[in-house]
Every structure is written in C-alpha cells, then in structure tokens.
Amino acid sequence: MAIKVIAQRREVKLGKNPGMKFVMRPDLYIPIAEKKVFAEASTHSGISAGVIKAAWDAAGEVIRTWATEGHSVPLPGLGTMRFGVRSKAVAELEDVKTNLISVRRIIFTPNVDVKDELKNTSIQITCLDEDGNVLKRVTSGDSGDIEDNENGSTDSGNNGTTNGGGDNGGGDNGGGESGADQN
C-alpha cells in the first residue's frame, strides 16, 4: 500500500519566488462506506457486523461525552483524542474574554503503532503538468519523519505518544492552545 500524492505544475503568485511550481496535494480517495468498515471488521474478528456497529456507536457516545468534559480519551488501537481551542494571548486579566478564541479544535494523537504504520508506508507522487498530463511517477525515499502536532516537531515514529495538554504556544497571533488533560 502507498499514500498517493499529486504534484501539479501551476502558477504560484504569492511568496518570495512566484512563478510556475509543482504544488503537492493528496490524491483524492473515495470515501469508504461505514457499512463496509463494519463488514470488514466482522470478517477480521468473527463478530457480527451488527454487534460491531452497536459497540462502535456506544463507544462514540462515550468518547464525545468524555471529550466535551475535558478528558483526553483513548481510541483503542489508534491513539487519543481531545478537544481544545486556538486563541490569542493577552497580558491583562481583564482582557480575557471568549472572543479571544479563534477556533475550536479536535486534537488527535496517534499511538506508536499508527505512527510506525505511517512511517513505513511509501508515498507515490504523480507529477502532472498544468493540463493534467502525467510527466512522471516517483516513489518516496524519505526518512518517514512524522509531524508531532502536540510539540510542533517531527519524530521518526519510534517513541511514545504525547498525551499532554495545556498551552502549547505557537497559535494564531502568538496565542496558544488549551485543552489540558483532566483525568
């Protein structure tokens, strides 16, 4: 299996060096129907698709409830998720208001197995001209570094997950993010 990416030549008008550039974007995948996911899980587990769907629906309700209460919730086999916000930082107490929040966020932290799967998955790039004609295809030879959104860094996928919260800085206009774990 491979992650498919398109690099298409187009005119870039912004930035330090405008001109014709190859701009990468994910190749669009066809969404998989929910029913197919349950059928496949049923095949792998020997549990009926109806039972798997009922369990999944119940787990979804629990995850949403706990996340809205401020918890970092484990998603077994995948990682953890929590809710947070991106906001502006202010110096004075009287300036703290809800209008400082620019966006609500869903923060997913993959576990080591998911990071390793991504690290070990090749990337296939199809290069296109501005008219969509294929110029060449390239398969990745990169190091497989994984972006760690929690810490604003990359890692090789060989260390543990980061489940922390709090102010991670680096937000819009110097703001941070909040949504600390409350276990």
C-alpha positions in Angstrom: 0.0 0.0 0.0 1.1 3.6 -0.5 -0.1 7.1 0.1 -0.8 8.8 -3.2 0.1 12.4 -3.8 -0.2 14.6 -6.9 2.4 17.2 -7.7 0.9 19.5 -10.3 2.6 22.4 -12.1 0.7 25.6 -11.6 1.4 29.3 -11.3 2.2 30.4 -7.8 1.6 34.2 -7.4 2.5 34.6 -3.7 5.7 34.2 -1.8 9.3 35.1 -2.3 9.7 33.3 -5.7 6.4 33.4 -7.6 6.2 31.5 -10.9 5.4 28.1 -12.2 5.9 25.5 -9.4 5.0 21.9 -8.7 2.5 22.0 -5.9 1.7 18.8 -3.9 -1.7 17.8 -2.7 -3.2 14.4 -1.7 -4.7 12.4 -4.4 -8.4 12.2 -3.6 -9.5 8.9 -2.2 -13.0 7.6 -2.5 -14.6 7.6 1.0 -15.3 4.1 2.3 -18.9 3.5 3.4 -19.4 2.9 7.1 -21.2 -0.4 6.3 -18.1 -1.7 4.6 -15.9 -0.8 7.6 -18.2 -2.9 9.9 -18.3 -5.8 7.4 -14.5 -5.8 7.2 -14.2 -5.7 11.0 -16.7 -8.5 11.2 -14.6 -10.6 8.8 -11.4 -10.0 10.8 -13.0 -10.6 14.2 -15.7 -13.2 13.7 -18.2 -10.8 15.5 -21.3 -9.9 13.5 -21.3 -6.5 11.8 -24.5 -5.5 13.7 -22.8 -6.1 17.1 -19.7 -4.2 16.0 -21.8 -1.3 14.8 -23.7 -1.2 18.1 -20.5 -1.3 20.1 -18.9 1.4 17.9 -22.0 3.6 18.3 -21.9 3.2 22.1 -18.1 3.9 22.2 -18.7 7.0 20.0 -21.3 8.4 22.5 -18.9 7.8 25.4 -15.9 9.4 23.6 -18.0 12.5 22.7 -19.3 12.8 26.3 -15.9 12.5 27.9 -14.1 14.7 25.4 -16.7 17.5 26.0 -16.0 17.2 29.7 -12.3 17.9 29.0 -10.8 14.4 29.1 -8.2 13.1 26.7 -10.0 9.9 25.5 -8.2 6.7 24.3 -9.3 5.4 20.9 -8.1 1.8 21.3 -5.7 0.8 18.6 -5.4 4.3 17.2 -4.3 6.8 19.9 -6.1 9.5 21.9 -8.3 12.5 21.1 -9.4 15.6 23.0 -10.9 18.9 22.3 -9.1 22.2 22.5 -9.1 25.7 21.3 -6.8 28.1 19.4 -6.8 31.5 21.0 -5.0 34.8 21.2 -2.8 35.5 24.3 -3.3 38.7 26.4 -1.3 40.2 29.1 -4.1 41.5 31.4 -6.7 39.6 33.3 -9.5 42.0 32.3 -8.7 41.3 28.6 -9.5 37.6 29.0 -12.8 37.1 27.1 -14.4 34.4 25.0 -13.8 36.4 21.8 -10.1 35.5 22.1 -10.9 32.0 20.9 -10.4 31.9 17.2 -11.4 28.2 16.6 -12.3 25.0 18.4 -10.2 22.0 17.6 -10.2 18.2 17.7 -6.7 17.1 18.7 -5.8 13.5 17.7 -2.5 12.0 19.0 -1.7 8.7 17.2 -0.2 5.8 19.1 3.2 4.3 18.2 1.7 1.6 16.0 -0.2 4.1 13.9 2.9 6.3 13.6 5.0 3.3 12.6 2.5 2.3 10.0 2.6 5.8 8.5 6.4 5.9 8.7 6.7 2.6 6.9 4.2 3.4 4.2 5.7 4.6 0.9 4.5 7.7 -0.8 3.8 7.6 -4.5 3.9 11.0 -6.3 2.4 11.5 -9.7 3.7 14.6 -11.4 1.3 16.4 -13.7 1.7 19.4 -16.0 -0.8 22.3 -15.8 -3.2 20.4 -18.1 -3.2 17.2 -16.0 -0.9 15.2 -18.2 1.4 12.7 -16.4 5.0 13.7 -16.6 6.5 11.1 -14.2 5.9 9.0 -11.2 8.2 8.9 -8.1 8.1 6.6 -5.0 9.3 8.1 -1.8 12.8 7.6 -0.4 12.4 10.0 2.5 13.2 9.3 6.2 9.5 8.8 7.1 9.5 11.5 9.8 6.1 12.1 11.4 4.9 15.6 12.4 4.1 15.8 16.1 1.3 18.4 16.3 1.5 18.3 20.1 5.1 19.6 20.2 5.5 21.3 16.8 8.3 18.9 15.9 8.9 15.7 13.9 9.9 12.3 15.2 10.7 9.0 13.5 7.7 7.3 14.9 9.7 5.2 17.3 8.9 6.9 20.6 5.7 7.1 22.7 2.7 9.2 22.2 2.3 12.7 23.7 -0.9 12.9 25.6 -0.2 16.2 27.4 -2.2 19.3 27.0 -2.0 22.8 28.3 -0.6 25.8 26.5 1.5 24.6 23.6 2.1 28.1 22.2 2.6 28.7 18.5 -1.1 29.6 18.0 -2.5 32.3 15.7 -1.2 35.7 16.5 1.1 34.5 19.3 -1.7 32.6 21.1 -1.7 29.1 22.4 -4.0 26.2 22.7 -5.7 24.9 25.7 -7.5 21.7 26.4 -5.3 20.1 29.1 -6.0 16.6 30.1 -8.2 16.4 33.2 -8.0 12.8 34.4 
